[in-house]
């Protein structure tokens, strides 16, 4: 087999379903037949031309699951850590592979999962139960991102989650998963906001907290013990800082805008802990997969699927904000 079908990012707001070279695994790599792959916010950043690290033409996609066709886990269902880590730098040796000094990444510095097949280092694979639903399995990566954020907050919070007032800004998949995990871990006071009416409706149906429209109402100032910014815009950072109470914790997850004003004076005078979080560890991925497999996060009715061949329409719907789905999973 010399070629396969793939969804290729070809330029700003352009993805094309076309033939691509069939990947050949190198030493220590596995060949995985992709069963399902989610569209991530970082894929949308590339689609909008806002990510200089992702240079077209490129096969994007990293929230994937599939069956190993070549490698040590041949015949097994797997998900994957899209970060190809070296395994020997100080970060890898301390279990923080997400900060690996020598990392590469599928869908960024090497071909991604919006394709029928991909190759990936075998050490990046996470074995899954054979009977795990592929759509749920494809949510492992974003769930691990949310889980990593919640765990970082739990380590530094002065009070347990059951006693905390939490706010989540952004009801996309990461924000929704953060809210669902907070609820799962016992947080009873959760506010989740999004400016998109369809996403607010989806969050309401997911039953993960009170839902509000940030463009129509302002959260109480100095009120929340924990604030998770799953957007990462100038406006959402301001909301996070305004809303956090003295001694509280802000967890910054989104990467929409990297510049802009930042009220460091309040963070200092109010002893607010500000945590930047990036992706996850191998342990986070395994815990996320287990949570999804056991149904700990409830029904996944906020996820929709489309054929990979219709990926262009899926990207357009996410761009337009015309889909109520917090996550679109593509099926090759």
Secondary structure, DSSP 8 states (H G I E B T S, - for coil): --EEEEEEEEETTEEEEEEEE-----TTEEEEEEEEEE--HHHHHHHTT--TTS-SSEE---EEEEEEEESTTTT-EEEE-SEE--S-SHHHHTT-GGG-TT-EEBTTTB--SSBSEEEEEGGGEEE--TTS-HHHHHTHHHHHHHHHHHHHHHHH-SS-GGG-EEEEE--SHHHHHHHHHHHHTT--EEEEE-S-HHHHHHHHHHT-SEEE-TTT----TT-EEEEEESS--HHHHHHHHHHEEEEEEEEE---S---S---HHHHHHTT-EEEE--S--HHHHHHHHHHHHTTTT---TTEEEEEGGGHHHHHHHHHHT----SEEEEE-
